[in-house]
Amino acid sequence: MHNTYRVLQTDVEFLVAVLSQFRVSIWLILPDREEIMDYGGVVEA
């Protein structure tokens, strides 16, 4: 299995994730650290 890292920022990128049923995770990015907020899943809405 190949995992790809991509930051979704625009409405179009989120729409593609919804239509393609990509699995996503939610991260909190701060200047001094990064931490996962939710392991996520498929975008539904």
C-alpha positions as CSV (number, residue, x, y, z in Angstrom):
1,M,0.0,0.0,0.0
2,H,1.3,3.5,-0.9
3,N,0.5,6.4,1.4
4,T,0.6,9.9,0.0
5,Y,0.9,13.0,2.1
6,R,-1.0,16.1,0.9
7,V,-2.4,19.1,2.6
8,L,-6.0,19.9,1.5
9,Q,-6.6,23.6,1.5
10,T,-9.0,24.6,-1.2
11,D,-12.7,23.7,-1.7
12,V,-11.7,21.9,-4.9
13,E,-9.2,19.7,-3.1
14,F,-11.8,18.8,-0.5
15,L,-14.3,18.0,-3.2
16,V,-11.9,15.7,-4.9
17,A,-11.3,13.9,-1.6
18,V,-15.0,13.5,-1.1
19,L,-15.7,12.2,-4.7
20,S,-12.6,9.9,-4.6
21,Q,-13.4,8.7,-1.1
22,F,-9.8,9.4,0.1
23,R,-9.0,8.6,3.7
24,V,-7.8,11.7,5.5
25,S,-6.4,12.5,9.0
26,I,-6.6,15.8,10.8
27,W,-3.4,17.5,12.2
28,L,-2.8,20.5,14.3
29,I,0.3,22.3,13.0
30,L,2.0,24.8,15.4
31,P,5.3,26.5,15.0
32,D,7.0,24.2,17.5
33,R,5.1,20.9,17.0
34,E,2.7,18.9,15.0
35,E,0.1,16.6,16.6
36,I,-2.6,14.4,15.2
37,M,-6.1,15.5,16.2
38,D,-8.1,12.7,14.5
39,Y,-7.0,9.6,12.7
40,G,-9.8,10.3,10.3
41,G,-11.4,8.3,7.6
42,V,-13.3,9.0,4.4
43,V,-14.6,12.5,3.9
44,E,-18.4,12.4,3.9
45,A,-19.5,16.1,3.9
